[in-house]
């Protein structure tokens, strides 16, 4: 049973560019959450998707957007990249009817130059 | 609003010694509590969780944590650590009702020395 998978593993972009990160949830999970982890800090909640809709959002600007597909996979898009967007982006999945436990993927390391 | 405070940013310890990583939380509603572990250049792995029931929860690799509602704490303990336990440990909280976004502490770096 595959766990949460994310792609790509690493990504280098320049300021002003746009980036798309991808996440496939654990089998049987229908909810996907995204987190940003800056170096030396704890993860910060970006948003959560359920039934293809964003149902909860953290304190991130509109440059951060997402999408969930019918197969429950998800994308995180970041526009107009800033140097401060450099971080590890973590995807977590959970099941809406099996408790609130979130399981994390390996993350995508984004570097903005 | 909820918040999590991990009282120690770094904890050095010798192999086979006991360790406690401290976590306090603040919340106006009932909570679920979690400990995650992060090894270098990896994602987060769930170590253990408190959802309900017994306030003492255990992991398969010897860690345990106790939910103390009166002290709003969820400290992580292990009676004897191994070199392989060296990692970053994160305490997290979510509301027990509604959506399950996680609020994390800043993390505690556990360094086990031979």
Interface residues (C-beta under 8 A of the other chain):
Chain A: X4 X6 X31 X33 X35 X40 X41 X42 X43 X44 X45 X48 X55 X56 X58 X90 X92 X94 X99 X100 X101 X102 X103 X104 X105 X106 X107
Chain B: X4 X32 X34 X36 X42 X43 X44 X45 X46 X49 X51 X90 X92 X94 X96 X99 X100 X101 X102 X103 X104 X105 X106 X107
